Amino acid sequence: MQGPRGDVICLRRAFDERIWAAVRVLRALGDNLAVDASITFVSDALAARTKN
């Protein structure tokens, strides 16, 4: 789809894929996590290390 509406649809699809993937991971972990467990999700761009 072309135009602004198409752009929004593509952005929505990418956003939903990332969010629902995280939700599925958390659901799969279920009761295997400790009550005080901490989970951090990072994107590929933010996870890349810079060279000094």
MODELLER restraints for C-alpha pairs under 7 A, 6 or more apart:
rsr = mdl.restraints
at = mdl.atoms
